[in-house]
């Protein structure tokens, strides 16, 4: 399963309330998320959604450690 397919399957999971997708620029994160959301809106599984973009870098510089 590709990462895009994995993200879209995760969006379909009713047990997940919040999904955060991170990665380098140009890897279709927003496109894939919106594609999954639109599928959910059409199917009636999703009623509301919120797309956000941070203004700060998420990662090592904020004191986060892997794992």
LUMMAR-916854 format. One record per atom (N, C-alpha, C): x, y, z; atom name. Coordinates in nm, 2 decimals, m for minus. Each point is the difference from the previous one (the first is absolute). Layout:
BEGIN
px,py,pz,atom
X,Y,Z,CA
...
//
This chain:
BEGIN
px,py,pz,atom
0.09,m0.12,0.00,N
m0.09,0.12,0.00,CA
0.09,0.12,0.00,C
m0.03,0.10,m0.09,N
0.08,0.12,0.00,CA
m0.04,0.09,0.11,C
0.09,0.10,0.03,N
m0.03,0.10,0.11,CA
m0.13,0.07,m0.03,C
m0.03,0.04,m0.12,N
m0.12,0.07,m0.03,CA
m0.12,m0.09,0.03,C
0.00,m0.13,m0.04,N
m0.11,m0.09,0.03,CA
m0.01,m0.02,0.15,C
0.11,0.00,0.07,N
0.00,m0.02,0.15,CA
m0.06,0.12,0.07,C
0.03,0.12,m0.05,N
m0.06,0.12,0.05,CA
m0.15,0.00,m0.02,C
m0.05,m0.03,m0.12,N
m0.14,0.00,m0.03,CA
m0.07,m0.11,0.08,C
0.06,m0.11,0.03,N
m0.06,m0.10,0.08,CA
m0.01,0.04,0.14,C
0.10,0.08,0.05,N
0.00,0.05,0.14,CA
m0.11,0.10,0.01,C
m0.03,0.08,m0.10,N
m0.11,0.10,0.00,CA
m0.13,m0.07,0.02,C
m0.01,m0.12,m0.06,N
m0.13,m0.07,0.01,CA
m0.02,m0.06,0.14,C
0.10,m0.02,0.08,N
m0.01,m0.06,0.13,CA
m0.08,0.08,0.10,C
m0.11,m0.05,0.04,N
m0.09,0.08,0.09,CA
0.06,0.01,0.14,C
0.09,m0.08,0.04,N
0.06,0.01,0.13,CA
0.11,0.11,0.01,C
0.04,0.06,m0.11,N
0.10,0.11,0.00,CA
m0.07,0.13,m0.02,C
0.01,0.08,0.11,N
m0.06,0.14,0.00,CA
0.08,0.10,m0.07,C
0.13,m0.01,0.02,N
0.10,0.11,m0.05,CA
0.11,m0.07,m0.08,C
0.03,0.04,m0.11,N
0.11,m0.05,m0.08,CA
0.09,0.11,m0.04,C
0.13,m0.02,0.03,N
0.11,0.10,m0.03,CA
0.09,m0.07,m0.10,C
0.02,0.07,m0.11,N
0.08,m0.05,m0.11,CA
0.12,0.09,m0.01,C
0.12,m0.05,0.01,N
0.12,0.08,m0.01,CA
0.09,m0.06,m0.11,C
0.09,0.08,m0.05,N
0.10,m0.05,m0.10,CA
0.05,0.12,m0.08,C
0.10,m0.03,m0.08,N
0.06,0.11,m0.08,CA
m0.10,0.06,m0.10,C
0.04,0.12,m0.05,N
m0.09,0.07,m0.10,CA
0.00,m0.08,m0.13,C
m0.12,0.01,m0.06,N
m0.01,m0.07,m0.13,CA
m0.03,m0.15,0.00,C
m0.05,m0.05,0.12,N
m0.03,m0.14,0.01,CA
m0.15,m0.03,0.00,C
m0.08,0.10,m0.05,N
m0.14,m0.02,m0.01,CA
m0.08,m0.02,0.12,C
0.05,0.05,0.12,N
m0.07,m0.02,0.13,CA
m0.14,0.07,m0.01,C
0.00,0.12,m0.03,N
m0.13,0.08,0.00,CA
m0.09,m0.06,m0.11,C
0.05,m0.03,m0.12,N
m0.09,m0.06,m0.11,CA
m0.06,m0.13,0.05,C
0.08,m0.09,0.06,N
m0.04,m0.13,0.04,CA
m0.11,0.01,0.11,C
0.02,0.09,0.09,N
m0.09,0.02,0.11,CA
m0.13,0.06,m0.05,C
0.00,0.10,m0.09,N
m0.12,0.05,m0.05,CA
m0.07,m0.10,m0.09,C
0.07,m0.08,m0.07,N
m0.06,m0.10,m0.09,CA
m0.08,m0.10,0.09,C
0.06,m0.04,0.11,N
m0.07,m0.09,0.09,CA
m0.12,0.06,0.07,C
0.01,0.13,0.03,N
m0.11,0.07,0.06,CA
m0.11,0.02,m0.09,C
0.03,0.03,m0.13,N
m0.11,0.01,m0.10,CA
m0.07,m0.13,m0.02,C
0.08,m0.11,0.00,N
m0.07,m0.14,m0.01,CA
m0.09,m0.02,0.12,C
0.04,0.04,0.12,N
m0.08,m0.01,0.12,CA
m0.13,0.09,m0.01,C
0.02,0.12,m0.05,N
m0.12,0.09,m0.01,CA
m0.10,m0.06,m0.10,C
0.05,m0.06,m0.11,N
m0.09,m0.06,m0.10,CA
m0.07,m0.12,0.06,C
0.07,m0.08,0.07,N
m0.06,m0.12,0.06,CA
m0.08,0.02,0.12,C
0.01,0.12,0.06,N
m0.08,0.04,0.12,CA
0.07,m0.04,0.13,C
0.12,m0.05,m0.01,N
0.08,m0.04,0.12,CA
0.05,0.12,0.08,C
0.03,0.11,m0.07,N
0.06,0.12,0.06,CA
m0.10,0.11,m0.01,C
m0.03,0.07,0.11,N
m0.09,0.11,0.00,CA
0.07,0.13,0.01,C
0.11,0.00,0.08,N
0.08,0.13,0.02,CA
0.15,m0.04,m0.02,C
0.08,0.10,m0.04,N
0.14,m0.02,m0.01,CA
0.07,0.13,0.02,C
0.13,0.00,0.04,N
0.08,0.12,0.03,CA
0.14,m0.03,m0.06,C
0.05,0.08,m0.09,N
0.13,m0.01,m0.05,CA
0.08,0.11,0.05,C
0.12,m0.02,0.06,N
0.08,0.10,0.06,CA
0.14,m0.02,m0.05,C
0.07,0.11,0.01,N
0.15,0.00,m0.03,CA
0.07,0.08,0.11,C
0.10,m0.07,0.05,N
0.07,0.07,0.11,CA
0.09,0.11,m0.05,C
0.03,0.10,0.09,N
0.09,0.11,m0.04,CA
0.14,m0.03,0.05,C
0.02,m0.10,0.08,N
0.13,m0.04,0.05,CA
0.03,m0.14,m0.05,C
0.13,m0.02,0.00,N
0.05,m0.13,m0.04,CA
m0.02,m0.11,0.11,C
m0.05,m0.11,m0.04,N
m0.03,m0.11,0.09,CA
0.12,m0.10,m0.01,C
0.06,m0.03,0.11,N
0.11,m0.09,0.00,CA
0.10,0.02,0.10,C
0.13,m0.03,m0.03,N
0.11,0.00,0.10,CA
0.02,0.14,0.06,C
m0.02,0.10,m0.07,N
0.03,0.14,0.05,CA
m0.10,0.04,0.11,C
m0.11,m0.07,0.02,N
m0.10,0.03,0.10,CA
0.02,m0.10,0.12,C
0.10,m0.08,0.00,N
0.03,m0.09,0.11,CA
m0.07,m0.13,m0.01,C
m0.06,m0.03,m0.11,N
m0.07,m0.13,m0.02,CA
0.11,m0.10,m0.04,C
m0.02,m0.12,0.06,N
0.10,m0.11,m0.03,CA
m0.07,m0.11,m0.07,C
0.07,m0.07,m0.09,N
m0.06,m0.12,m0.07,CA
m0.06,m0.10,0.09,C
m0.11,m0.06,m0.04,N
m0.05,m0.12,0.08,CA
m0.10,0.05,0.10,C
//
